[in-house]
């Protein structure tokens, strides 16, 4: 019996002091959905509702204290893989 591979939702989050800009798409899709949430506890809950029901891989830029709470909150969900990217590494990409 062949097992069907479960889909993964890929998300990139741009973190600032006031807002989170989230681009997400199903793996293999070329059309991301872009949404904005406040960088507050309520905004974090809204983002988690958006991601609910999916296996998710999240990449977010390290922006000091602005993204720490969100990274920890996402990491607490076992269905979400979180990668915090060094901004200098992103800037040096071709």
PDB file of N, CA, C and O in Angstrom:
ATOM      1  N   UNK A   1       0.840  -1.174   0.000  1.00  0.00           N
ATOM      2  CA  UNK A   1       0.000   0.000   0.000  1.00  0.00           C
ATOM      3  C   UNK A   1       0.890   1.243   0.000  1.00  0.00           C
ATOM      4  O   UNK A   1       1.813   1.343   0.808  1.00  0.00           O
ATOM      5  N   UNK A   2       0.624   2.173  -0.885  1.00  0.00           N
ATOM      6  CA  UNK A   2       1.412   3.387  -1.010  1.00  0.00           C
ATOM      7  C   UNK A   2       0.859   4.456  -0.073  1.00  0.00           C
ATOM      8  O   UNK A   2      -0.339   4.739  -0.072  1.00  0.00           O
ATOM      9  N   UNK A   3       1.773   5.062   0.745  1.00  0.00           N
ATOM     10  CA  UNK A   3       1.338   6.122   1.638  1.00  0.00           C
ATOM     11  C   UNK A   3       1.383   7.451   0.910  1.00  0.00           C
ATOM     12  O   UNK A   3       2.325   7.736   0.170  1.00  0.00           O
ATOM     13  N   UNK A   4       0.358   8.261   1.126  1.00  0.00           N
ATOM     14  CA  UNK A   4       0.302   9.587   0.524  1.00  0.00           C
ATOM     15  C   UNK A   4       1.087  10.554   1.395  1.00  0.00           C
ATOM     16  O   UNK A   4       0.906  10.586   2.613  1.00  0.00           O
ATOM     17  N   UNK A   5       1.953  11.338   0.778  1.00  0.00           N
ATOM     18  CA  UNK A   5       2.743  12.307   1.512  1.00  0.00           C
ATOM     19  C   UNK A   5       1.840  13.457   1.959  1.00  0.00           C
ATOM     20  O   UNK A   5       1.098  14.021   1.155  1.00  0.00           O
ATOM     21  N   UNK A   6       1.912  13.801   3.263  1.00  0.00           N
ATOM     22  CA  UNK A   6       1.088  14.905   3.740  1.00  0.00           C
ATOM     23  C   UNK A   6       1.719  16.220   3.304  1.00  0.00           C
ATOM     24  O   UNK A   6       2.943  16.349   3.255  1.00  0.00           O
ATOM     25  N   UNK A   7       0.880  17.182   2.990  1.00  0.00           N
ATOM     26  CA  UNK A   7       1.391  18.450   2.495  1.00  0.00           C
ATOM     27  C   UNK A   7       1.951  19.286   3.642  1.00  0.00           C
ATOM     28  O   UNK A   7       1.513  19.187   4.788  1.00  0.00           O
ATOM     29  N   UNK A   8       2.912  20.095   3.297  1.00  0.00           N
ATOM     30  CA  UNK A   8       3.558  20.982   4.255  1.00  0.00           C
ATOM     31  C   UNK A   8       3.291  22.413   3.820  1.00  0.00           C
ATOM     32  O   UNK A   8       3.412  22.742   2.640  1.00  0.00           O
ATOM     33  N   UNK A   9       2.934  23.245   4.753  1.00  0.00           N
ATOM     34  CA  UNK A   9       2.742  24.661   4.490  1.00  0.00           C
ATOM     35  C   UNK A   9       4.060  25.354   4.785  1.00  0.00           C
ATOM     36  O   UNK A   9       4.614  25.196   5.873  1.00  0.00           O
ATOM     37  N   UNK A  10       4.567  26.117   3.830  1.00  0.00           N
ATOM     38  CA  UNK A  10       5.811  26.867   4.007  1.00  0.00           C
ATOM     39  C   UNK A  10       5.455  28.314   4.293  1.00  0.00           C
ATOM     40  O   UNK A  10       4.600  28.891   3.621  1.00  0.00           O
ATOM     41  N   UNK A  11       6.110  28.904   5.291  1.00  0.00           N
ATOM     42  CA  UNK A  11       5.796  30.283   5.656  1.00  0.00           C
ATOM     43  C   UNK A  11       7.077  31.057   5.917  1.00  0.00           C
ATOM     44  O   UNK A  11       8.024  30.542   6.512  1.00  0.00           O
ATOM     45  N   UNK A  12       7.090  32.295   5.464  1.00  0.00           N
ATOM     46  CA  UNK A  12       8.187  33.223   5.746  1.00  0.00           C
ATOM     47  C   UNK A  12       7.574  34.407   6.476  1.00  0.00           C
ATOM     48  O   UNK A  12       6.558  34.955   6.049  1.00  0.00           O
ATOM     49  N   UNK A  13       8.200  34.794   7.578  1.00  0.00           N
ATOM     50  CA  UNK A  13       7.645  35.876   8.392  1.00  0.00           C
ATOM     51  C   UNK A  13       8.661  37.003   8.502  1.00  0.00           C
ATOM     52  O   UNK A  13       9.792  36.797   8.941  1.00  0.00           O
ATOM     53  N   UNK A  14       8.240  38.198   8.096  1.00  0.00           N
ATOM     54  CA  UNK A  14       9.046  39.397   8.273  1.00  0.00           C
ATOM     55  C   UNK A  14       8.556  40.045   9.562  1.00  0.00           C
ATOM     56  O   UNK A  14       7.390  40.422   9.673  1.00  0.00           O
ATOM     57  N   UNK A  15       9.449  40.170  10.526  1.00  0.00           N
ATOM     58  CA  UNK A  15       9.083  40.657  11.856  1.00  0.00           C
ATOM     59  C   UNK A  15       9.555  42.092  12.032  1.00  0.00           C
ATOM     60  O   UNK A  15      10.707  42.421  11.750  1.00  0.00           O
ATOM     61  N   UNK A  16       8.650  42.938  12.502  1.00  0.00           N
ATOM     62  CA  UNK A  16       9.035  44.292  12.913  1.00  0.00           C
ATOM     63  C   UNK A  16       8.425  44.535  14.284  1.00  0.00           C
ATOM     64  O   UNK A  16       7.700  43.688  14.806  1.00  0.00           O
ATOM     65  N   UNK A  17       8.712  45.666  14.856  1.00  0.00           N
ATOM     66  CA  UNK A  17       8.211  45.964  16.198  1.00  0.00           C
ATOM     67  C   UNK A  17       6.689  45.965  16.254  1.00  0.00           C
ATOM     68  O   UNK A  17       6.106  45.547  17.254  1.00  0.00           O
ATOM     69  N   UNK A  18       6.035  46.434  15.181  1.00  0.00           N
ATOM     70  CA  UNK A  18       4.584  46.585  15.207  1.00  0.00           C
ATOM     71  C   UNK A  18       3.806  45.520  14.457  1.00  0.00           C
ATOM     72  O   UNK A  18       2.651  45.249  14.788  1.00  0.00           O
ATOM     73  N   UNK A  19       4.428  44.902  13.438  1.00  0.00           N
ATOM     74  CA  UNK A  19       3.645  43.956  12.652  1.00  0.00           C
ATOM     75  C   UNK A  19       4.454  42.766  12.163  1.00  0.00           C
ATOM     76  O   UNK A  19       5.684  42.778  12.134  1.00  0.00           O
ATOM     77  N   UNK A  20       3.704  41.736  11.780  1.00  0.00           N
ATOM     78  CA  UNK A  20       4.254  40.521  11.189  1.00  0.00           C
ATOM     79  C   UNK A  20       3.669  40.410   9.783  1.00  0.00           C
ATOM     80  O   UNK A  20       2.450  40.433   9.615  1.00  0.00           O
ATOM     81  N   UNK A  21       4.519  40.291   8.791  1.00  0.00           N
ATOM     82  CA  UNK A  21       4.053  40.071   7.430  1.00  0.00           C
ATOM     83  C   UNK A  21       4.367  38.616   7.110  1.00  0.00           C
ATOM     84  O   UNK A  21       5.527  38.202   7.111  1.00  0.00           O
ATOM     85  N   UNK A  22       3.322  37.850   6.837  1.00  0.00           N
ATOM     86  CA  UNK A  22       3.450  36.407   6.657  1.00  0.00           C
ATOM     87  C   UNK A  22       3.107  36.033   5.222  1.00  0.00           C
ATOM     88  O   UNK A  22       2.004  36.301   4.746  1.00  0.00           O
ATOM     89  N   UNK A  23       4.057  35.415   4.543  1.00  0.00           N
ATOM     90  CA  UNK A  23       3.821  34.863   3.204  1.00  0.00           C
ATOM     91  C   UNK A  23       3.823  33.352   3.363  1.00  0.00           C
ATOM     92  O   UNK A  23       4.803  32.777   3.837  1.00  0.00           O
ATOM     93  N   UNK A  24       2.730  32.706   2.970  1.00  0.00           N
ATOM     94  CA  UNK A  24       2.640  31.253   3.123  1.00  0.00           C
ATOM     95  C   UNK A  24       2.102  30.621   1.851  1.00  0.00           C
ATOM     96  O   UNK A  24       1.326  31.223   1.108  1.00  0.00           O
ATOM     97  N   UNK A  25       2.540  29.384   1.622  1.00  0.00           N
ATOM     98  CA  UNK A  25       2.094  28.643   0.437  1.00  0.00           C
ATOM     99  C   UNK A  25       2.280  27.166   0.711  1.00  0.00           C
ATOM    100  O   UNK A  25       3.178  26.772   1.455  1.00  0.00           O
ATOM    101  N   UNK A  26       1.436  26.359   0.116  1.00  0.00           N
ATOM    102  CA  UNK A  26       1.606  24.914   0.206  1.00  0.00           C
ATOM    103  C   UNK A  26       2.873  24.539  -0.550  1.00  0.00           C
ATOM    104  O   UNK A  26       3.212  25.157  -1.559  1.00  0.00           O
ATOM    105  N   UNK A  27       3.559  23.535  -0.059  1.00  0.00           N
ATOM    106  CA  UNK A  27       4.789  23.079  -0.705  1.00  0.00           C
ATOM    107  C   UNK A  27       4.503  22.764  -2.168  1.00  0.00           C
ATOM    108  O   UNK A  27       3.551  22.045  -2.471  1.00  0.00           O
ATOM    109  N   UNK A  28       5.309  23.289  -3.066  1.00  0.00           N
ATOM    110  CA  UNK A  28       5.115  23.070  -4.502  1.00  0.00           C
ATOM    111  C   UNK A  28       4.267  24.132  -5.172  1.00  0.00           C
ATOM    112  O   UNK A  28       4.206  24.184  -6.401  1.00  0.00           O
ATOM    113  N   UNK A  29       3.617  24.972  -4.403  1.00  0.00           N
ATOM    114  CA  UNK A  29       2.784  26.033  -4.964  1.00  0.00           C
ATOM    115  C   UNK A  29       3.648  27.247  -5.277  1.00  0.00           C
ATOM    116  O   UNK A  29       4.635  27.505  -4.588  1.00  0.00           O
ATOM    117  N   UNK A  30       3.282  27.987  -6.309  1.00  0.00           N
ATOM    118  CA  UNK A  30       4.038  29.192  -6.630  1.00  0.00           C
ATOM    119  C   UNK A  30       3.243  30.464  -6.336  1.00  0.00           C
ATOM    120  O   UNK A  30       3.676  31.558  -6.698  1.00  0.00           O
ATOM    121  N   UNK A  31       2.096  30.335  -5.690  1.00  0.00           N
ATOM    122  CA  UNK A  31       1.256  31.481  -5.373  1.00  0.00           C
ATOM    123  C   UNK A  31       1.119  31.633  -3.853  1.00  0.00           C
ATOM    124  O   UNK A  31       0.253  31.002  -3.247  1.00  0.00           O
ATOM    125  N   UNK A  32       1.971  32.470  -3.229  1.00  0.00           N
ATOM    126  CA  UNK A  32       1.855  32.635  -1.782  1.00  0.00           C
ATOM    127  C   UNK A  32       0.666  33.518  -1.395  1.00  0.00           C
ATOM    128  O   UNK A  32       0.222  34.374  -2.160  1.00  0.00           O
ATOM    129  N   UNK A  33       0.185  33.284  -0.215  1.00  0.00           N
ATOM    130  CA  UNK A  33      -0.846  34.119   0.402  1.00  0.00           C
ATOM    131  C   UNK A  33      -0.109  35.034   1.378  1.00  0.00           C
ATOM    132  O   UNK A  33       0.648  34.549   2.219  1.00  0.00           O
ATOM    133  N   UNK A  34      -0.315  36.340   1.282  1.00  0.00           N
ATOM    134  CA  UNK A  34       0.369  37.285   2.161  1.00  0.00           C
ATOM    135  C   UNK A  34      -0.652  37.918   3.094  1.00  0.00           C
ATOM    136  O   UNK A  34      -1.665  38.464   2.659  1.00  0.00           O
ATOM    137  N   UNK A  35      -0.358  37.831   4.394  1.00  0.00           N
ATOM    138  CA  UNK A  35      -1.235  38.429   5.399  1.00  0.00           C
ATOM    139  C   UNK A  35      -0.398  39.196   6.400  1.00  0.00           C
ATOM    140  O   UNK A  35       0.785  38.910   6.586  1.00  0.00           O
ATOM    141  N   UNK A  36      -1.016  40.172   7.043  1.00  0.00           N
ATOM    142  CA  UNK A  36      -0.337  40.969   8.060  1.00  0.00           C
ATOM    143  C   UNK A  36      -1.070  40.797   9.385  1.00  0.00           C
ATOM    144  O   UNK A  36      -2.299  40.800   9.442  1.00  0.00           O
ATOM    145  N   UNK A  37      -0.280  40.647  10.452  1.00  0.00           N
ATOM    146  CA  UNK A  37      -0.825  40.543  11.808  1.00  0.00           C
ATOM    147  C   UNK A  37      -0.058  41.517  12.697  1.00  0.00           C
ATOM    148  O   UNK A  37       1.105  41.823  12.436  1.00  0.00           O
ATOM    149  N   UNK A  38      -0.706  41.993  13.730  1.00  0.00           N
ATOM    150  CA  UNK A  38      -0.013  42.837  14.698  1.00  0.00           C
ATOM    151  C   UNK A  38       1.002  41.983  15.452  1.00  0.00           C
ATOM    152  O   UNK A  38       0.759  40.801  15.694  1.00  0.00           O
ATOM    153  N   UNK A  39       2.129  42.569  15.822  1.00  0.00           N
ATOM    154  CA  UNK A  39       3.127  41.845  16.602  1.00  0.00           C
ATOM    155  C   UNK A  39       2.786  41.997  18.083  1.00  0.00           C
ATOM    156  O   UNK A  39       3.506  42.626  18.859  1.00  0.00           O
ATOM    157  N   UNK A  40       1.658  41.392  18.433  1.00  0.00           N
ATOM    158  CA  UNK A  40       1.129  41.400  19.800  1.00  0.00           C
ATOM    159  C   UNK A  40       0.665  39.986  20.112  1.00  0.00           C
ATOM    160  O   UNK A  40       0.656  39.119  19.238  1.00  0.00           O
ATOM    161  N   UNK A  41       0.284  39.759  21.348  1.00  0.00           N
ATOM    162  CA  UNK A  41      -0.232  38.433  21.720  1.00  0.00           C
ATOM    163  C   UNK A  41      -1.455  38.072  20.877  1.00  0.00           C
ATOM    164  O   UNK A  41      -1.593  36.924  20.454  1.00  0.00           O
ATOM    165  N   UNK A  42      -2.343  39.035  20.629  1.00  0.00           N
ATOM    166  CA  UNK A  42      -3.529  38.779  19.807  1.00  0.00           C
ATOM    167  C   UNK A  42      -3.132  38.464  18.366  1.00  0.00           C
ATOM    168  O   UNK A  42      -3.717  37.579  17.742  1.00  0.00           O
ATOM    169  N   UNK A  43      -2.147  39.179  17.839  1.00  0.00           N
ATOM    170  CA  UNK A  43      -1.668  38.911  16.484  1.00  0.00           C
ATOM    171  C   UNK A  43      -1.020  37.544  16.373  1.00  0.00           C
ATOM    172  O   UNK A  43      -1.169  36.867  15.355  1.00  0.00           O
ATOM    173  N   UNK A  44      -0.297  37.128  17.415  1.00  0.00           N
ATOM    174  CA  UNK A  44       0.321  35.792  17.431  1.00  0.00           C
ATOM    175  C   UNK A  44      -0.757  34.711  17.415  1.00  0.00           C
ATOM    176  O   UNK A  44      -0.628  33.703  16.721  1.00  0.00           O
ATOM    177  N   UNK A  45      -1.828  34.934  18.190  1.00  0.00           N
ATOM    178  CA  UNK A  45      -2.933  33.959  18.200  1.00  0.00           C
ATOM    179  C   UNK A  45      -3.587  33.876  16.822  1.00  0.00           C
ATOM    180  O   UNK A  45      -3.919  32.785  16.359  1.00  0.00           O
ATOM    181  N   UNK A  46      -3.774  35.017  16.170  1.00  0.00           N
ATOM    182  CA  UNK A  46      -4.369  35.030  14.826  1.00  0.00           C
ATOM    183  C   UNK A  46      -3.483  34.269  13.844  1.00  0.00           C
ATOM    184  O   UNK A  46      -3.986  33.527  13.001  1.00  0.00           O
ATOM    185  N   UNK A  47      -2.179  34.448  13.948  1.00  0.00           N
ATOM    186  CA  UNK A  47      -1.251  33.726  13.083  1.00  0.00           C
ATOM    187  C   UNK A  47      -1.330  32.224  13.334  1.00  0.00           C
ATOM    188  O   UNK A  47      -1.335  31.439  12.386  1.00  0.00           O
ATOM    189  N   UNK A  48      -1.393  31.821  14.588  1.00  0.00           N
ATOM    190  CA  UNK A  48      -1.516  30.395  14.906  1.00  0.00           C
ATOM    191  C   UNK A  48      -2.812  29.820  14.362  1.00  0.00           C
ATOM    192  O   UNK A  48      -2.832  28.672  13.918  1.00  0.00           O
ATOM    193  N   UNK A  49      -3.897  30.589  14.384  1.00  0.00           N
ATOM    194  CA  UNK A  49      -5.157  30.125  13.793  1.00  0.00           C
ATOM    195  C   UNK A  49      -4.998  29.946  12.286  1.00  0.00           C
ATOM    196  O   UNK A  49      -5.539  29.000  11.714  1.00  0.00           O
ATOM    197  N   UNK A  50      -4.261  30.845  11.643  1.00  0.00           N
ATOM    198  CA  UNK A  50      -4.010  30.763  10.205  1.00  0.00           C
ATOM    199  C   UNK A  50      -3.241  29.482   9.869  1.00  0.00           C
ATOM    200  O   UNK A  50      -3.489  28.865   8.833  1.00  0.00           O
ATOM    201  N   UNK A  51      -2.319  29.084  10.732  1.00  0.00           N
ATOM    202  CA  UNK A  51      -1.470  27.920  10.475  1.00  0.00           C
ATOM    203  C   UNK A  51      -2.080  26.610  10.966  1.00  0.00           C
ATOM    204  O   UNK A  51      -1.580  25.533  10.641  1.00  0.00           O
ATOM    205  N   UNK A  52      -3.158  26.694  11.749  1.00  0.00           N
ATOM    206  CA  UNK A  52      -3.752  25.514  12.370  1.00  0.00           C
ATOM    207  C   UNK A  52      -4.176  24.469  11.333  1.00  0.00           C
ATOM    208  O   UNK A  52      -4.699  24.797  10.268  1.00  0.00           O
ATOM    209  N   UNK A  53      -3.937  23.221  11.676  1.00  0.00           N
ATOM    210  CA  UNK A  53      -4.361  22.129  10.818  1.00  0.00           C
ATOM    211  C   UNK A  53      -3.338  21.737   9.765  1.00  0.00           C
ATOM    212  O   UNK A  53      -3.607  20.875   8.928  1.00  0.00           O
ATOM    213  N   UNK A  54      -2.183  22.355   9.801  1.00  0.00           N
ATOM    214  CA  UNK A  54      -1.140  22.071   8.808  1.00  0.00           C
ATOM    215  C   UNK A  54       0.152  21.675   9.510  1.00  0.00           C
ATOM    216  O   UNK A  54       0.401  22.067  10.650  1.00  0.00           O
ATOM    217  N   UNK A  55       0.963  20.898   8.818  1.00  0.00           N
ATOM    218  CA  UNK A  55       2.372  20.793   9.197  1.00  0.00           C
ATOM    219  C   UNK A  55       3.017  22.012   8.574  1.00  0.00           C
ATOM    220  O   UNK A  55       2.796  22.294   7.396  1.00  0.00           O
ATOM    221  N   UNK A  56       3.809  22.740   9.341  1.00  0.00           N
ATOM    222  CA  UNK A  56       4.305  24.029   8.868  1.00  0.00           C
ATOM    223  C   UNK A  56       5.819  24.131   9.062  1.00  0.00           C
ATOM    224  O   UNK A  56       6.361  23.709  10.084  1.00  0.00           O
ATOM    225  N   UNK A  57       6.479  24.695   8.070  1.00  0.00           N
ATOM    226  CA  UNK A  57       7.889  25.069   8.180  1.00  0.00           C
ATOM    227  C   UNK A  57       7.950  26.582   8.061  1.00  0.00           C
ATOM    228  O   UNK A  57       7.543  27.157   7.052  1.00  0.00           O
ATOM    229  N   UNK A  58       8.467  27.218   9.111  1.00  0.00           N
ATOM    230  CA  UNK A  58       8.515  28.677   9.176  1.00  0.00           C
ATOM    231  C   UNK A  58       9.956  29.148   9.167  1.00  0.00           C
ATOM    232  O   UNK A  58      10.799  28.608   9.882  1.00  0.00           O
ATOM    233  N   UNK A  59      10.238  30.161   8.353  1.00  0.00           N
ATOM    234  CA  UNK A  59      11.528  30.856   8.377  1.00  0.00           C
ATOM    235  C   UNK A  59      11.239  32.298   8.763  1.00  0.00           C
ATOM    236  O   UNK A  59      10.372  32.951   8.182  1.00  0.00           O
ATOM    237  N   UNK A  60      11.970  32.777   9.743  1.00  0.00           N
ATOM    238  CA  UNK A  60      11.799  34.165  10.159  1.00  0.00           C
ATOM    239  C   UNK A  60      13.158  34.781  10.434  1.00  0.00           C
ATOM    240  O   UNK A  60      14.069  34.113  10.922  1.00  0.00           O
ATOM    241  N   UNK A  61      13.285  36.061  10.116  1.00  0.00           N
ATOM    242  CA  UNK A  61      14.546  36.756  10.313  1.00  0.00           C
ATOM    243  C   UNK A  61      14.702  37.122  11.780  1.00  0.00           C
ATOM    244  O   UNK A  61      13.748  37.550  12.430  1.00  0.00           O
ATOM    245  N   UNK A  62      15.897  36.951  12.288  1.00  0.00           N
ATOM    246  CA  UNK A  62      16.195  37.319  13.661  1.00  0.00           C
ATOM    247  C   UNK A  62      16.217  38.834  13.772  1.00  0.00           C
ATOM    248  O   UNK A  62      17.061  39.492  13.163  1.00  0.00           O
ATOM    249  N   UNK A  63      15.307  39.380  14.534  1.00  0.00           N
ATOM    250  CA  UNK A  63      15.237  40.837  14.683  1.00  0.00           C
ATOM    251  C   UNK A  63      15.274  41.207  16.161  1.00  0.00           C
ATOM    252  O   UNK A  63      14.479  42.021  16.631  1.00  0.00           O
ATOM    253  N   UNK A  64      16.193  40.606  16.873  1.00  0.00           N
ATOM    254  CA  UNK A  64      16.324  40.907  18.297  1.00  0.00           C
ATOM    255  C   UNK A  64      15.098  40.477  19.069  1.00  0.00           C
ATOM    256  O   UNK A  64      14.569  39.384  18.866  1.00  0.00           O
ATOM    257  N   UNK A  65      14.658  41.338  19.948  1.00  0.00           N
ATOM    258  CA  UNK A  65      13.559  40.991  20.839  1.00  0.00           C
ATOM    259  C   UNK A  65      12.200  40.979  20.145  1.00  0.00           C
ATOM    260  O   UNK A  65      11.250  40.406  20.679  1.00  0.00           O
ATOM    261  N   UNK A  66      12.080  41.597  18.970  1.00  0.00           N
ATOM    262  CA  UNK A  66      10.785  41.685  18.304  1.00  0.00           C
ATOM    263  C   UNK A  66      10.232  40.325  17.878  1.00  0.00           C
ATOM    264  O   UNK A  66       9.015  40.142  17.868  1.00  0.00           O
ATOM    265  N   UNK A  67      11.074  39.387  17.535  1.00  0.00           N
ATOM    266  CA  UNK A  67      10.605  38.086  17.071  1.00  0.00           C
ATOM    267  C   UNK A  67      10.721  36.971  18.085  1.00  0.00           C
ATOM    268  O   UNK A  67      10.236  35.865  17.844  1.00  0.00           O
ATOM    269  N   UNK A  68      11.360  37.239  19.224  1.00  0.00           N
ATOM    270  CA  UNK A  68      11.619  36.178  20.205  1.00  0.00           C
ATOM    271  C   UNK A  68      10.334  35.542  20.724  1.00  0.00           C
ATOM    272  O   UNK A  68      10.229  34.315  20.746  1.00  0.00           O
ATOM    273  N   UNK A  69       9.371  36.328  21.136  1.00  0.00           N
ATOM    274  CA  UNK A  69       8.120  35.789  21.676  1.00  0.00           C
ATOM    275  C   UNK A  69       7.397  34.932  20.657  1.00  0.00           C
ATOM    276  O   UNK A  69       6.886  33.862  20.988  1.00  0.00           O
ATOM    277  N   UNK A  70       7.353  35.403  19.406  1.00  0.00           N
ATOM    278  CA  UNK A  70       6.690  34.643  18.352  1.00  0.00           C
ATOM    279  C   UNK A  70       7.427  33.341  18.083  1.00  0.00           C
ATOM    280  O   UNK A  70       6.795  32.292  17.956  1.00  0.00           O
ATOM    281  N   UNK A  71       8.755  33.388  17.994  1.00  0.00           N
ATOM    282  CA  UNK A  71       9.536  32.172  17.736  1.00  0.00           C
ATOM    283  C   UNK A  71       9.285  31.129  18.817  1.00  0.00           C
ATOM    284  O   UNK A  71       9.105  29.950  18.512  1.00  0.00           O
ATOM    285  N   UNK A  72       9.271  31.549  20.061  1.00  0.00           N
ATOM    286  CA  UNK A  72       9.028  30.611  21.160  1.00  0.00           C
ATOM    287  C   UNK A  72       7.606  30.060  21.120  1.00  0.00           C
ATOM    288  O   UNK A  72       7.379  28.879  21.386  1.00  0.00           O
ATOM    289  N   UNK A  73       6.659  30.920  20.788  1.00  0.00           N
ATOM    290  CA  UNK A  73       5.263  30.476  20.714  1.00  0.00           C
ATOM    291  C   UNK A  73       5.061  29.472  19.579  1.00  0.00           C
ATOM    292  O   UNK A  73       4.371  28.468  19.757  1.00  0.00           O
ATOM    293  N   UNK A  74       5.655  29.734  18.420  1.00  0.00           N
ATOM    294  CA  UNK A  74       5.549  28.799  17.301  1.00  0.00           C
ATOM    295  C   UNK A  74       6.245  27.482  17.636  1.00  0.00           C
ATOM    296  O   UNK A  74       5.734  26.408  17.320  1.00  0.00           O
ATOM    297  N   UNK A  75       7.407  27.568  18.273  1.00  0.00           N
ATOM    298  CA  UNK A  75       8.190  26.378  18.609  1.00  0.00           C
ATOM    299  C   UNK A  75       7.448  25.465  19.570  1.00  0.00           C
ATOM    300  O   UNK A  75       7.700  24.260  19.589  1.00  0.00           O
ATOM    301  N   UNK A  76       6.543  26.006  20.364  1.00  0.00           N
ATOM    302  CA  UNK A  76       5.792  25.209  21.329  1.00  0.00           C
ATOM    303  C   UNK A  76       4.800  24.261  20.659  1.00  0.00           C
ATOM    304  O   UNK A  76       4.365  23.287  21.273  1.00  0.00           O
ATOM    305  N   UNK A  77       4.442  24.535  19.412  1.00  0.00           N
ATOM    306  CA  UNK A  77       3.505  23.671  18.675  1.00  0.00           C
ATOM    307  C   UNK A  77       4.309  22.591  17.959  1.00  0.00           C
ATOM    308  O   UNK A  77       5.170  22.914  17.141  1.00  0.00           O
ATOM    309  N   UNK A  78       4.048  21.316  18.247  1.00  0.00           N
ATOM    310  CA  UNK A  78       4.853  20.236  17.657  1.00  0.00           C
ATOM    311  C   UNK A  78       4.707  20.095  16.140  1.00  0.00           C
ATOM    312  O   UNK A  78       5.532  19.428  15.516  1.00  0.00           O
ATOM    313  N   UNK A  79       3.695  20.695  15.533  1.00  0.00           N
ATOM    314  CA  UNK A  79       3.511  20.603  14.078  1.00  0.00           C
ATOM    315  C   UNK A  79       4.269  21.684  13.324  1.00  0.00           C
ATOM    316  O   UNK A  79       4.301  21.684  12.094  1.00  0.00           O
ATOM    317  N   UNK A  80       4.882  22.608  14.067  1.00  0.00           N
ATOM    318  CA  UNK A  80       5.550  23.740  13.435  1.00  0.00           C
ATOM    319  C   UNK A  80       7.057  23.644  13.633  1.00  0.00           C
ATOM    320  O   UNK A  80       7.545  23.542  14.759  1.00  0.00           O
ATOM    321  N   UNK A  81       7.791  23.680  12.514  1.00  0.00           N
ATOM    322  CA  UNK A  81       9.255  23.744  12.541  1.00  0.00           C
ATOM    323  C   UNK A  81       9.636  25.198  12.326  1.00  0.00           C
ATOM    324  O   UNK A  81       9.160  25.841  11.389  1.00  0.00           O
ATOM    325  N   UNK A  82      10.498  25.716  13.198  1.00  0.00           N
ATOM    326  CA  UNK A  82      10.876  27.132  13.118  1.00  0.00           C
ATOM    327  C   UNK A  82      12.373  27.261  12.860  1.00  0.00           C
ATOM    328  O   UNK A  82      13.186  26.602  13.508  1.00  0.00           O
ATOM    329  N   UNK A  83      12.721  28.113  11.909  1.00  0.00           N
ATOM    330  CA  UNK A  83      14.118  28.430  11.643  1.00  0.00           C
ATOM    331  C   UNK A  83      14.259  29.946  11.730  1.00  0.00           C
ATOM    332  O   UNK A  83      13.604  30.680  10.989  1.00  0.00           O
ATOM    333  N   UNK A  84      15.112  30.410  12.634  1.00  0.00           N
ATOM    334  CA  UNK A  84      15.373  31.834  12.768  1.00  0.00           C
ATOM    335  C   UNK A  84      16.667  32.115  12.003  1.00  0.00           C
ATOM    336  O   UNK A  84      17.717  31.545  12.299  1.00  0.00           O
ATOM    337  N   UNK A  85      16.570  33.001  11.017  1.00  0.00           N
ATOM    338  CA  UNK A  85      17.668  33.268  10.099  1.00  0.00           C
ATOM    339  C   UNK A  85      18.439  34.508  10.525  1.00  0.00           C
ATOM    340  O   UNK A  85      17.844  35.514  10.913  1.00  0.00           O
ATOM    341  N   UNK A  86      19.756  34.434  10.451  1.00  0.00           N
ATOM    342  CA  UNK A  86      20.626  35.568  10.745  1.00  0.00           C
ATOM    343  C   UNK A  86      20.455  36.610   9.632  1.00  0.00           C
ATOM    344  O   UNK A  86      20.635  36.273   8.462  1.00  0.00           O
ATOM    345  N   UNK A  87      20.117  37.856   9.957  1.00  0.00           N
ATOM    346  CA  UNK A  87      19.914  38.892   8.929  1.00  0.00           C
ATOM    347  C   UNK A  87      21.149  39.116   8.042  1.00  0.00           C
ATOM    348  O   UNK A  87      21.015  39.406   6.853  1.00  0.00           O
ATOM    349  N   UNK A  88      22.320  38.984   8.609  1.00  0.00           N
ATOM    350  CA  UNK A  88      23.536  39.173   7.798  1.00  0.00           C
ATOM    351  C   UNK A  88      23.645  38.093   6.730  1.00  0.00           C
ATOM    352  O   UNK A  88      24.106  38.357   5.619  1.00  0.00           O
ATOM    353  N   UNK A  89      23.223  36.887   7.063  1.00  0.00           N
ATOM    354  CA  UNK A  89      23.266  35.802   6.079  1.00  0.00           C
ATOM    355  C   UNK A  89      22.271  36.062   4.962  1.00  0.00           C
ATOM    356  O   UNK A  89      22.563  35.772   3.802  1.00  0.00           O
ATOM    357  N   UNK A  90      21.108  36.599   5.284  1.00  0.00           N
ATOM    358  CA  UNK A  90      20.091  36.904   4.276  1.00  0.00           C
ATOM    359  C   UNK A  90      20.582  38.025   3.372  1.00  0.00           C
ATOM    360  O   UNK A  90      20.402  37.962   2.156  1.00  0.00           O
ATOM    361  N   UNK A  91      21.196  39.045   3.947  1.00  0.00           N
ATOM    362  CA  UNK A  91      21.663  40.189   3.174  1.00  0.00           C
ATOM    363  C   UNK A  91      22.739  39.798   2.170  1.00  0.00           C
ATOM    364  O   UNK A  91      22.843  40.397   1.099  1.00  0.00           O
ATOM    365  N   UNK A  92      23.542  38.792   2.517  1.00  0.00           N
ATOM    366  CA  UNK A  92      24.639  38.412   1.623  1.00  0.00           C
ATOM    367  C   UNK A  92      24.239  37.416   0.537  1.00  0.00           C
ATOM    368  O   UNK A  92      25.085  37.003  -0.257  1.00  0.00           O
ATOM    369  N   UNK A  93      22.971  37.024   0.488  1.00  0.00           N
ATOM    370  CA  UNK A  93      22.526  36.125  -0.574  1.00  0.00           C
ATOM    371  C   UNK A  93      22.586  36.834  -1.917  1.00  0.00           C
ATOM    372  O   UNK A  93      22.353  38.041  -1.997  1.00  0.00           O
ATOM    373  N   UNK A  94      22.901  36.084  -2.979  1.00  0.00           N
ATOM    374  CA  UNK A  94      22.977  36.719  -4.310  1.00  0.00           C
ATOM    375  C   UNK A  94      21.631  37.161  -4.823  1.00  0.00           C
ATOM    376  O   UNK A  94      21.539  37.708  -5.922  1.00  0.00           O
TER     377      UNK A  94
END
